[in-house]
Amino acid sequence: MKLASLALVAAALMAAECIQAQAPPAPTPEMQAAREAMRKACGDDMKKLCADKTGREAAQCLRANADKVSPDCKDAMAKLRSSQPQPH
């Protein structure tokens, strides 16, 4: 019985390590600044095009309506994309 309990605890610890390893990295100061710049530049566009959305859905809405957003918002969106880490 003790062996089964020990195995269960070991499996839980390994699962916890895997979950931690998959956590996204903290945003860099550059990325945080780019996000804030996008919030400011895209505020009016967000109200006009995506008023009923929040969080990730709002960002997806802006990307889906990229052809309708203001030039300042387009620039801010491009800067945000370029500040994100690229997958290996």
N, C-alpha and C positions, 0 to 999 in steps of 0.2 A: 504494500500500500504506500509506503514512504517513497519507493522508487517511482511510482506513478505520479505522486504529488510533485516530486522533484522534477520529473520530466515535463509536467504541465507548467510549472513555474519557469523552467528554462525556455519552453516554447513561447510563453508570454513575454519574457524578456527579449527574445530574438525578434518577435513581432513588433515590440515597442521600438527596438533599434531600427527596424526597417521603416517604420512610419516616420521616425525622426529623420532618417536619411533622405526621405522623399519630400520633406518640407521645403517649400521654396525659400531661396535665400532672401535675406532682408534687403529692401530696396536701398540702393546707394543714394548718397546726397544728390547726385546729378539726376537720378531718376525721380526722386522726391520733388526736386525743383521743376523738372519737366512736367510732372503730374499737376503741380500747382499752377504752372503757366497754362496748361491746357484747360484747367478748370476756369481760369479767368478768361482766356481767349474764347472758350466755347460756351460760356454761360448763357448768352442770348440764344445761340443755336440750340442749346439743350432745351431751353424753355419753349422754343418754337417747334422743334422737331421731335423731342423725346420727353415731353413734360410728364408723361405718366410712368416713366422708367426711373429706376435708381440703381446705383452700384454697377455691377458688371453688365446688366441689361442696358443701362444708359450708355455705357461705352460701346457696346455692340450696336446700339441704335445709331450712334454718331458715325461709326464706321460704315454702317449700311447706308447712311445718308450723306456720305462724304462728298458727293457731287452737289449737294445743296447747302453745305456749310460755308461760312465766311472764309475769305483767304487767311485771316489771322488764325482761325481755328484749324484750317488745313495745315498751316505751318507748325502750329503747336502739336498737332497729332503726329506729324512727320518727325519732329524733334523727340517726342516721347518714344516713338518706335525705334529711333536710332540710339536712344539711351538705354534700351533694354538689352540685357545680356543675350548673346546669340547662342543657340544650342550647338553643342560640339558635334 
